[in-house]
């Protein structure tokens, strides 16, 4: 299990993480009515920085908007950044961590509705433990289908919706695999339980498009930006499962997955694992996170007090 750091920002102040609690009668507990984002907090030569902080804040606020939650009135981008800085300073991490920021509906027993309810922000830090190994990942196509956007919006990171991912991933683990592949209602490839998926065929990078019931991942967007910079041709489109079986390379991407090379899908071996395009993209991504790349200046927000 990942280490959780001792202090959390909760509502309006810093508290011991064990005191950052919601009532059992709150909508967050009763209905999973919360939205969240997880972002890397990376240690560079000049101190700690947050990766793509504006995009993560926008995803948090967009997720709230999509499902009709009222953001706490004091949660502006500037205040959010300040609270994140406070959380990092209070915990004094010595290495890279993940920050999980969540908007919870704290209203007690309001019934199945979302608007006009009390909400609060929580932020806590935990060890940057990856959910997939860097290489050799084995995937199983899940019997559970991805919840479609017309049922629970794929673009919103809704806590309660992750029951779908738990069902699919646990089935994969029980079957001896590392993770699952979700298909949508039409049988097209979506993503893993908590990561986006890419394949390479004939030198072209391919990933399911935003209409394939995928989360529009921030790491996914970064991979495509890097591909453009490296002049690797790419396309976003619907993907058939059998395309994965005959792909030259397959990899997963996400904050908690980094860029993880897939070696096997449904007992079919992937030709190159890891492959040259996967390695190029991973190397550049890691350099950006370390602050060693020119892109880092635009993508890393320093977390300095004062």
PEHUZI-V986089 format. One record per residue. N is the residue number from 1. RES is the residue in one letter. SS is DSSP state (2 for helix, 1 for strand, 0 for the rest). PHI is phi in radians with two decimals (NA if undefined). Layout:
# PEHUZI-V986089
n:N res:RES ss:SS phi:PHI
n:N res:RES ss:SS phi:PHI
This chain:
# PEHUZI-V986089
n:1 res:X ss:0 phi:NA
n:2 res:X ss:0 phi:-1.26
n:3 res:X ss:0 phi:-1.23
n:4 res:X ss:1 phi:-1.80
n:5 res:X ss:0 phi:-1.34
n:6 res:X ss:0 phi:-1.30
n:7 res:X ss:1 phi:-2.11
n:8 res:X ss:1 phi:-2.30
n:9 res:X ss:1 phi:-1.45
n:10 res:X ss:1 phi:-2.45
n:11 res:X ss:0 phi:1.23
n:12 res:X ss:0 phi:-2.33
n:13 res:X ss:1 phi:-2.66
n:14 res:X ss:1 phi:-1.52
n:15 res:X ss:1 phi:-2.43
n:16 res:X ss:1 phi:-1.01
n:17 res:X ss:2 phi:-1.03
n:18 res:X ss:2 phi:-1.22
n:19 res:X ss:2 phi:-1.78
n:20 res:X ss:0 phi:-1.51
n:21 res:X ss:0 phi:-2.08
n:22 res:X ss:0 phi:-1.95
n:23 res:X ss:0 phi:-1.15
n:24 res:X ss:0 phi:-1.12
n:25 res:X ss:0 phi:-1.66
n:26 res:X ss:1 phi:-1.37
n:27 res:X ss:2 phi:-1.10
n:28 res:X ss:2 phi:-1.05
n:29 res:X ss:2 phi:-1.46
n:30 res:X ss:2 phi:-1.20
n:31 res:X ss:2 phi:-2.18
n:32 res:X ss:0 phi:1.14
n:33 res:X ss:0 phi:-1.51
n:34 res:X ss:1 phi:-2.54
n:35 res:X ss:1 phi:-2.27
n:36 res:X ss:1 phi:-2.60
n:37 res:X ss:1 phi:-2.52
n:38 res:X ss:1 phi:-2.12
n:39 res:X ss:1 phi:-2.30
n:40 res:X ss:1 phi:-1.28
n:41 res:X ss:1 phi:-1.93
n:42 res:X ss:1 phi:-1.98
n:43 res:X ss:1 phi:-1.62
n:44 res:X ss:1 phi:-1.98
n:45 res:X ss:0 phi:-1.07
n:46 res:X ss:0 phi:-1.80
n:47 res:X ss:1 phi:2.04
n:48 res:X ss:1 phi:-1.41
n:49 res:X ss:1 phi:-2.42
n:50 res:X ss:1 phi:-1.78
n:51 res:X ss:1 phi:-1.45
n:52 res:X ss:0 phi:0.82
n:53 res:X ss:2 phi:-1.04
n:54 res:X ss:2 phi:-1.02
n:55 res:X ss:2 phi:-1.17
n:56 res:X ss:2 phi:-1.20
n:57 res:X ss:2 phi:-1.14
n:58 res:X ss:2 phi:-1.11
n:59 res:X ss:2 phi:-1.11
n:60 res:X ss:2 phi:-1.08
n:61 res:X ss:2 phi:-1.22
n:62 res:X ss:2 phi:-1.14
n:63 res:X ss:2 phi:-1.07
n:64 res:X ss:2 phi:-1.08
n:65 res:X ss:2 phi:-1.11
n:66 res:X ss:2 phi:-1.06
n:67 res:X ss:2 phi:-1.72
n:68 res:X ss:0 phi:1.44
n:69 res:X ss:0 phi:-1.59
n:70 res:X ss:0 phi:-1.54
n:71 res:X ss:0 phi:-1.15
n:72 res:X ss:0 phi:-0.94
n:73 res:X ss:0 phi:-1.05
n:74 res:X ss:0 phi:-1.53
n:75 res:X ss:0 phi:-1.58
n:76 res:X ss:0 phi:-1.63
n:77 res:X ss:2 phi:-1.05
n:78 res:X ss:2 phi:-1.10
n:79 res:X ss:2 phi:-1.18
n:80 res:X ss:2 phi:-1.02
n:81 res:X ss:2 phi:-1.08
n:82 res:X ss:2 phi:-1.08
n:83 res:X ss:2 phi:-1.15
n:84 res:X ss:2 phi:-1.16
n:85 res:X ss:2 phi:-1.03
n:86 res:X ss:2 phi:-1.05
n:87 res:X ss:2 phi:-1.15
n:88 res:X ss:2 phi:-1.14
n:89 res:X ss:2 phi:-1.12
n:90 res:X ss:2 phi:-1.17
n:91 res:X ss:2 phi:-1.66
n:92 res:X ss:0 phi:0.83
n:93 res:X ss:0 phi:-1.13
n:94 res:X ss:0 phi:-1.83
n:95 res:X ss:0 phi:-2.55
n:96 res:X ss:0 phi:-1.02
n:97 res:X ss:1 phi:-2.40
n:98 res:X ss:1 phi:-1.87
n:99 res:X ss:1 phi:-1.94
n:100 res:X ss:1 phi:-1.88
n:101 res:X ss:1 phi:-1.94
n:102 res:X ss:1 phi:-2.36
n:103 res:X ss:1 phi:-1.74
n:104 res:X ss:1 phi:-1.85
n:105 res:X ss:1 phi:-1.50
n:106 res:X ss:0 phi:-1.68
n:107 res:X ss:0 phi:-1.01
n:108 res:X ss:1 phi:-1.67
n:109 res:X ss:0 phi:0.75
n:110 res:X ss:0 phi:-1.55
n:111 res:X ss:0 phi:1.50
n:112 res:X ss:0 phi:-1.49
n:113 res:X ss:0 phi:-2.60
n:114 res:X ss:0 phi:-2.25
n:115 res:X ss:0 phi:-1.48
n:116 res:X ss:0 phi:1.23
n:117 res:X ss:0 phi:-1.90
n:118 res:X ss:0 phi:-1.15
n:119 res:X ss:1 phi:-2.32
n:120 res:X ss:1 phi:-2.56
n:121 res:X ss:1 phi:-1.81
n:122 res:X ss:1 phi:-2.20
n:123 res:X ss:1 phi:-2.39
n:124 res:X ss:1 phi:-2.41
n:125 res:X ss:1 phi:-1.92
n:126 res:X ss:1 phi:-2.56
n:127 res:X ss:1 phi:-0.94
n:128 res:X ss:0 phi:-1.38
n:129 res:X ss:0 phi:-1.57
n:130 res:X ss:0 phi:-1.36
n:131 res:X ss:0 phi:-1.48
n:132 res:X ss:0 phi:-2.33
n:133 res:X ss:0 phi:-1.21
n:134 res:X ss:0 phi:-1.11
n:135 res:X ss:0 phi:-2.39
n:136 res:X ss:0 phi:1.46
n:137 res:X ss:1 phi:-1.19
n:138 res:X ss:1 phi:-1.97
n:139 res:X ss:1 phi:-2.07
n:140 res:X ss:1 phi:-2.20
n:141 res:X ss:1 phi:-1.14
n:142 res:X ss:0 phi:-1.44
n:143 res:X ss:0 phi:-1.30
n:144 res:X ss:0 phi:-1.45
n:145 res:X ss:0 phi:-1.52
n:146 res:X ss:0 phi:-1.13
n:147 res:X ss:0 phi:-1.01
n:148 res:X ss:0 phi:-1.28
n:149 res:X ss:0 phi:-1.04
n:150 res:X ss:0 phi:-1.38
n:151 res:X ss:0 phi:-1.85
n:152 res:X ss:0 phi:-2.34
n:153 res:X ss:0 phi:-1.00
n:154 res:X ss:0 phi:-1.21
n:155 res:X ss:0 phi:-1.33
n:156 res:X ss:0 phi:-1.78
n:157 res:X ss:0 phi:-1.56
n:158 res:X ss:1 phi:-1.68
n:159 res:X ss:2 phi:-0.93
n:160 res:X ss:2 phi:-1.08
n:161 res:X ss:2 phi:-1.19
n:162 res:X ss:2 phi:-1.32
n:163 res:X ss:2 phi:-1.02
n:164 res:X ss:2 phi:-0.99
n:165 res:X ss:2 phi:-1.18
n:166 res:X ss:2 phi:-1.08
n:167 res:X ss:2 phi:-1.02
n:168 res:X ss:2 phi:-1.25
n:169 res:X ss:2 phi:-1.20
n:170 res:X ss:2 phi:-1.11
n:171 res:X ss:2 phi:-1.07
n:172 res:X ss:2 phi:-1.13
n:173 res:X ss:2 phi:-1.10
n:174 res:X ss:2 phi:-1.09
n:175 res:X ss:0 phi:-1.61
n:176 res:X ss:0 phi:1.58
n:177 res:X ss:0 phi:-1.81
n:178 res:X ss:0 phi:-1.55
n:179 res:X ss:1 phi:-2.88
n:180 res:X ss:1 phi:-1.97
n:181 res:X ss:1 phi:-2.03
n:182 res:X ss:0 phi:-1.46
n:183 res:X ss:1 phi:-1.91
n:184 res:X ss:0 phi:-1.50
n:185 res:X ss:0 phi:-1.07
n:186 res:X ss:0 phi:-1.58
n:187 res:X ss:0 phi:1.59
n:188 res:X ss:1 phi:-1.57
n:189 res:X ss:1 phi:-1.20
n:190 res:X ss:0 phi:-1.87
n:191 res:X ss:0 phi:-2.94
n:192 res:X ss:0 phi:-1.52
n:193 res:X ss:0 phi:-1.15
n:194 res:X ss:0 phi:-2.66
n:195 res:X ss:0 phi:-2.78
n:196 res:X ss:1 phi:-1.41
n:197 res:X ss:1 phi:-2.23
n:198 res:X ss:1 phi:-2.28
n:199 res:X ss:1 phi:-2.36
n:200 res:X ss:1 phi:-2.17
n:201 res:X ss:1 phi:-2.33
n:202 res:X ss:0 phi:0.93
n:203 res:X ss:0 phi:1.40
n:204 res:X ss:1 phi:-1.84
n:205 res:X ss:1 phi:-1.47
n:206 res:X ss:1 phi:-2.27
n:207 res:X ss:1 phi:-2.55
n:208 res:X ss:0 phi:-0.98
n:209 res:X ss:0 phi:-1.41
n:210 res:X ss:0 phi:-1.16
n:211 res:X ss:0 phi:-1.53
n:212 res:X ss:0 phi:-1.71
n:213 res:X ss:0 phi:0.99
n:214 res:X ss:0 phi:-1.88
n:215 res:X ss:0 phi:-1.30
n:216 res:X ss:0 phi:-1.36
n:217 res:X ss:0 phi:-1.12
n:218 res:X ss:2 phi:-1.29
n:219 res:X ss:2 phi:-1.15
n:220 res:X ss:2 phi:-0.97
n:221 res:X ss:2 phi:-1.10
n:222 res:X ss:2 phi:-1.12
n:223 res:X ss:2 phi:-1.04
n:224 res:X ss:2 phi:-1.17
n:225 res:X ss:2 phi:-1.11
n:226 res:X ss:2 phi:-1.14
n:227 res:X ss:2 phi:-1.02
n:228 res:X ss:2 phi:-1.09
n:229 res:X ss:2 phi:-1.11
n:230 res:X ss:0 phi:-1.48
n:231 res:X ss:0 phi:1.07
n:232 res:X ss:0 phi:-1.60
n:233 res:X ss:0 phi:-1.15
n:234 res:X ss:1 phi:-2.49
n:235 res:X ss:1 phi:-2.53
n:236 res:X ss:1 phi:-1.86
n:237 res:X ss:0 phi:-2.83
n:238 res:X ss:0 phi:-1.19
n:239 res:X ss:0 phi:-2.24
n:240 res:X ss:1 phi:-1.48
n:241 res:X ss:2 phi:-1.02
n:242 res:X ss:2 phi:-1.16
n:243 res:X ss:2 phi:-1.11
n:244 res:X ss:2 phi:-1.15
n:245 res:X ss:2 phi:-1.07
n:246 res:X ss:0 phi:-1.88
n:247 res:X ss:0 phi:-1.21
n:248 res:X ss:0 phi:-1.29
n:249 res:X ss:1 phi:-2.49
n:250 res:X ss:1 phi:-2.43
n:251 res:X ss:1 phi:-2.57
n:252 res:X ss:1 phi:-1.90
n:253 res:X ss:1 phi:-2.41
n:254 res:X ss:1 phi:2.95
n:255 res:X ss:0 phi:-0.95
n:256 res:X ss:0 phi:-1.56
n:257 res:X ss:0 phi:-1.95
n:258 res:X ss:1 phi:0.98
n:259 res:X ss:1 phi:-2.15
n:260 res:X ss:1 phi:-1.97
n:261 res:X ss:1 phi:-1.32
n:262 res:X ss:1 phi:-1.68
n:263 res:X ss:1 phi:-1.79
n:264 res:X ss:1 phi:-2.66
n:265 res:X ss:1 phi:-2.33
n:266 res:X ss:0 phi:0.87
n:267 res:X ss:0 phi:1.24
n:268 res:X ss:1 phi:-1.72
n:269 res:X ss:1 phi:-1.37
n:270 res:X ss:0 phi:-1.42
n:271 res:X ss:0 phi:-1.01
n:272 res:X ss:0 phi:-2.17
n:273 res:X ss:0 phi:-2.55
n:274 res:X ss:0 phi:-1.43
n:275 res:X ss:0 phi:-1.71
n:276 res:X ss:2 phi:-1.13
n:277 res:X ss:2 phi:-1.24
n:278 res:X ss:2 phi:-0.97
n:279 res:X ss:2 phi:-1.17
n:280 res:X ss:2 phi:-1.03
n:281 res:X ss:2 phi:-1.18
n:282 res:X ss:2 phi:-1.15
n:283 res:X ss:2 phi:-1.04
n:284 res:X ss:2 phi:-1.20
n:285 res:X ss:2 phi:-1.06
n:286 res:X ss:2 phi:-1.10
n:287 res:X ss:2 phi:-1.10
n:288 res:X ss:2 phi:-1.08
n:289 res:X ss:2 phi:-1.12
n:290 res:X ss:0 phi:-1.42
n:291 res:X ss:0 phi:1.35
n:292 res:X ss:0 phi:-1.68
n:293 res:X ss:0 phi:-1.97
n:294 res:X ss:0 phi:-1.04
n:295 res:X ss:0 phi:-1.14
n:296 res:X ss:2 phi:-1.01
n:297 res:X ss:2 phi:-1.05
n:298 res:X ss:2 phi:-1.52
n:299 res:X ss:2 phi:-1.80
n:300 res:X ss:1 phi:-1.91
n:301 res:X ss:1 phi:-1.76
n:302 res:X ss:1 phi:-1.06
n:303 res:X ss:0 phi:-1.88
n:304 res:X ss:0 phi:-1.94
n:305 res:X ss:0 phi:-1.39
n:306 res:X ss:0 phi:1.57
